[in-house]
Amino acid sequence: MMSPPSLDLVVQQAPTAARLWFELSSRARREGANDGPWPGLTIYRFTRPTPPGWEGVECLSLGVIAQAGDAVAAVGDRRLRGQLAYAVIGSHRRLDCRILEASPHQPILGFVLEIDPQLVRSVWSSMRGRAVSVRPPDDDDDECLISTLDDELLNAVSRFLGSLSASGDRRVLTPLHVQEMVYRILQGEQRMRLLRLAAHQTEGSPVAAAVDYVAANLAEPLTVKILAKQVCLSPSAFSRVFRETTGHSPYQYVKETRLERARQLLDEGRPGVADVSRSVGYTSVSHFIKAFRSRFGATPGDYAIVGRFPGPSDVGSAW
């Protein structure tokens, strides 16, 4: 078992950075790649100059690197020393990362986490309140862009790693923290890169096309038959592939998306429950009020006044 890095190296960092360091260090016991306790997560430890094991990335992924002291890594033409940084990596793209200087007491730690491109598109649609067209990747997206972990993303990454210890936390909290990391990246300088790479990976996917159609047409009827027609599938085939891909039926997804959009409209100060109801596709105001209260624990009117949910139901879902 590897000896932990010097405590002096850790206490010099901010508390959240120290937490990130300890989480990575405790889970990366072996040199090189270590399987993480979450699908698509690989955690790395390097204590000597060596090519890393993550240069071949098969899926859209988030890469995070943490360096102690004078440890040095090179990503493309950029040298990193003692930094906390991240990169958005496209599917079937090569990450040109080399470990130049590292030791058991000054290691380089990091992880690569596969990101569901449909989650990216869903979060972005929720942020914008509608579907947004994004141009496909270009040659510039083959070059790996390195960004410094800002405080918001650093906190989200630390919470994600911290939630992996307990099985209950992994079931409930970890998916929310993955969603939060995607949200924070979409607020930063790698926003368009993440969107373009996600769009490329989901190109031709009937589920991705249906998700975009839903986001752009919430006020219109959205039956399984209508959605299936948009992607040229039979209703039964569409329902099956949608559930297999997302874990939700089309009806559940549409309902959840409408209610989340209604919450956003209320947050933005949209006046009138009836107006919000029509804007998200409910023809019956009473049905809308009942569904909103069942989902969030408060009527739309109460939420608009109070501005928050009264109970533990204020826990969103990735959908």
TIBA-537158 format. One line per 8 residues: number of its first residue (from 1); their letters; for each residue x, y, z of C-alpha. Coordinates in steps of 0.1 Angstrom, whole numbers, plus 5000, padded with zeros to 4 digits. Layout:
N
NUM) a) X/Y/Z; ...
END
This chain:
319
1) mmsppsld) 5000/5000/5000; 5012/5034/4991; 5021/5058/5020; 4999/5089/5020; 5013/5122/5009; 5029/5145/5035; 5003/5162/5056; 5022/5195/5053
9) lvvqqapt) 5014/5194/5016; 4977/5192/5023; 4972/5216/5051; 4987/5244/5029; 4957/5241/5006; 4921/5254/5011; 4898/5231/5031; 4878/5220/5000
17) aarlwfel) 4910/5213/4980; 4924/5193/5010; 4891/5173/5010; 4895/5166/4973; 4930/5155/4979; 4922/5131/5007; 4892/5116/4988; 4914/5109/4957
25) ssrarreg) 4943/5097/4978; 4922/5073/4998; 4906/5057/4967; 4938/5056/4946; 4959/5031/4965; 4977/5016/4936; 5000/5031/4910; 4982/5040/4878
33) andgpwpg) 4945/5032/4873; 4921/5023/4901; 4885/5013/4896; 4861/5038/4913; 4829/5028/4931; 4807/5045/4904; 4801/5034/4868; 4825/5050/4844
41) ltiyrftr) 4848/5063/4872; 4886/5056/4872; 4909/5072/4898; 4946/5075/4892; 4978/5078/4912; 5012/5086/4897; 5044/5087/4918; 5070/5087/4891
49) ptppgweg) 5074/5100/4855; 5052/5078/4833; 5027/5080/4805; 4992/5079/4822; 4967/5052/4815; 4938/5074/4805; 4950/5085/4770; 4924/5064/4753
57) veclslgv) 4889/5078/4763; 4859/5059/4748; 4831/5081/4760; 4825/5118/4768; 4843/5123/4801; 4854/5148/4827; 4890/5146/4837; 4903/5161/4869
65) iaqagdav) 4940/5164/4880; 4954/5173/4914; 4991/5178/4920; 5011/5180/4952; 5041/5203/4956; 5065/5203/4927; 5048/5175/4908; 5045/5183/4871
73) aavgdrrl) 5023/5170/4844; 5021/5181/4807; 4988/5181/4789; 4994/5188/4752; 5018/5218/4752; 5008/5230/4786; 5028/5222/4818; 5009/5220/4851
81) rgqlayav) 5027/5223/4884; 5009/5221/4918; 4975/5228/4902; 4939/5217/4904; 4926/5215/4869; 4900/5198/4847; 4894/5189/4811; 4863/5179/4791
89) igshrrld) 4874/5149/4769; 4854/5138/4738; 4846/5102/4730; 4872/5083/4711; 4897/5111/4715; 4933/5109/4728; 4942/5128/4759; 4979/5137/4755
97) crileasp) 4989/5138/4792; 5023/5129/4805; 5037/5128/4841; 5070/5146/4841; 5078/5148/4878; 5062/5130/4907; 5072/5110/4938; 5055/5090/4966
105) hqpilgfv) 5054/5122/4987; 5045/5145/4959; 5022/5124/4937; 4998/5134/4910; 4962/5122/4916; 4932/5125/4894; 4901/5108/4879; 4882/5104/4847
113) leidpqlv) 4845/5101/4849; 4822/5092/4819; 4794/5117/4814; 4761/5108/4799; 4757/5132/4769; 4719/5132/4773; 4724/5145/4809; 4744/5174/4794
121) rsvwssmr) 4716/5182/4769; 4689/5179/4796; 4707/5202/4821; 4715/5227/4793; 4678/5227/4782; 4667/5233/4818; 4692/5261/4822; 4679/5278/4790
129) gravsvrp) 4643/5268/4792; 4643/5255/4757; 4663/5233/4733; 4694/5250/4719; 4710/5240/4687; 4748/5235/4689; 4772/5232/4660; 4790/5198/4657
137) pdddddec) 4826/5195/4670; 4854/5209/4648; 4891/5203/4646; 4897/5226/4676; 4878/5202/4698; 4905/5175/4693; 4928/5197/4713; 4924/5192/4750
145) listldde) 4915/5224/4768; 4927/5226/4804; 4909/5249/4829; 4915/5256/4866; 4890/5242/4890; 4870/5272/4902; 4855/5271/4937; 4820/5261/4925
153) llnavsrf) 4832/5231/4904; 4858/5222/4931; 4830/5220/4957; 4808/5199/4934; 4837/5175/4926; 4845/5171/4963; 4809/5164/4971; 4807/5138/4944
161) lgslsasg) 4837/5120/4957; 4825/5122/4993; 4792/5107/4984; 4808/5075/4971; 4815/5060/5006; 4780/5049/5016; 4756/5029/4995; 4727/5051/5004
169) drrvltpl) 4746/5082/4994; 4756/5066/4961; 4719/5059/4953; 4705/5092/4963; 4733/5119/4963; 4758/5108/4938; 4735/5113/4907; 4727/5147/4920
177) hvqemvyr) 4764/5156/4923; 4771/5144/4888; 4743/5166/4876; 4758/5195/4896; 4792/5190/4881; 4777/5191/4846; 4758/5223/4856; 4790/5240/4869
185) ilqgeqrm) 4809/5231/4837; 4781/5245/4816; 4786/5278/4835; 4823/5279/4828; 4847/5284/4799; 4843/5248/4786; 4806/5252/4782; 4805/5251/4744
193) rllrlaah) 4831/5224/4742; 4810/5201/4765; 4778/5209/4745; 4794/5202/4711; 4810/5170/4722; 4777/5158/4738; 4758/5167/4706; 4783/5147/4686
201) qtegspva) 4780/5116/4707; 4742/5117/4707; 4740/5125/4670; 4714/5102/4654; 4700/5091/4688; 4662/5089/4687; 4661/5095/4724; 4682/5126/4722
209) aavdyvaa) 4661/5139/4694; 4629/5133/4714; 4644/5151/4745; 4652/5181/4723; 4617/5181/4709; 4601/5179/4743; 4622/5209/4756; 4612/5230/4725
217) nlaepltv) 4575/5221/4726; 4564/5219/4762; 4533/5239/4756; 4521/5215/4729; 4506/5180/4732; 4534/5155/4738; 4520/5120/4736; 4540/5089/4730
225) kilakqvc) 4525/5087/4695; 4536/5123/4687; 4571/5118/4701; 4575/5084/4683; 4565/5101/4650; 4591/5127/4654; 4619/5101/4655; 4603/5077/4629
233) lspsafsr) 4596/5048/4654; 4565/5030/4663; 4550/5040/4697; 4559/5006/4712; 4595/5007/4699; 4600/5043/4710; 4587/5036/4745; 4610/5006/4749
241) vfrettgh) 4642/5024/4737; 4634/5055/4757; 4629/5035/4789; 4660/5014/4783; 4681/5046/4777; 4668/5069/4804; 4652/5046/4830; 4619/5066/4826
249) spyqyvke) 4589/5062/4805; 4582/5090/4780; 4552/5100/4800; 4572/5103/4832; 4599/5123/4815; 4575/5147/4799; 4556/5152/4832; 4589/5158/4851
257) trlerarq) 4602/5182/4825; 4570/5202/4825; 4569/5206/4863; 4606/5216/4864; 4600/5242/4838; 4570/5255/4857; 4592/5258/4888; 4617/5278/4867
265) lldegrpg) 4589/5301/4855; 4578/5308/4890; 4614/5315/4901; 4616/5340/4872; 4585/5358/4886; 4560/5347/4859; 4526/5359/4871; 4496/5338/4872
273) vadvsrsv) 4493/5301/4879; 4470/5297/4848; 4496/5313/4826; 4524/5290/4839; 4501/5260/4835; 4494/5268/4798; 4531/5276/4792; 4541/5240/4802
281) gytsvshf) 4513/5222/4784; 4487/5217/4811; 4452/5223/4797; 4436/5219/4832; 4448/5243/4859; 4435/5221/4887; 4454/5191/4872; 4486/5212/4871
289) ikafrsrf) 4482/5224/4907; 4477/5188/4919; 4507/5175/4899; 4529/5204/4911; 4519/5198/4948; 4525/5161/4945; 4560/5166/4930; 4572/5195/4951
297) gatpgdya) 4551/5195/4983; 4536/5230/4977; 4510/5245/4953; 4523/5267/4926; 4507/5297/4943; 4523/5289/4976; 4557/5284/4960; 4554/5317/4941
305) ivgrfpgp) 4548/5335/4974; 4573/5317/4996; 4599/5311/4970; 4611/5277/4983; 4598/5243/4989; 4587/5235/5025; 4601/5201/5029; 4625/5174/5018
313) sdvgsaw) 4608/5170/4985; 4629/5199/4973; 4653/5173/4959; 4654/5174/4921; 4661/5145/4898; 4684/5142/4869; 4652/5141/4848
END
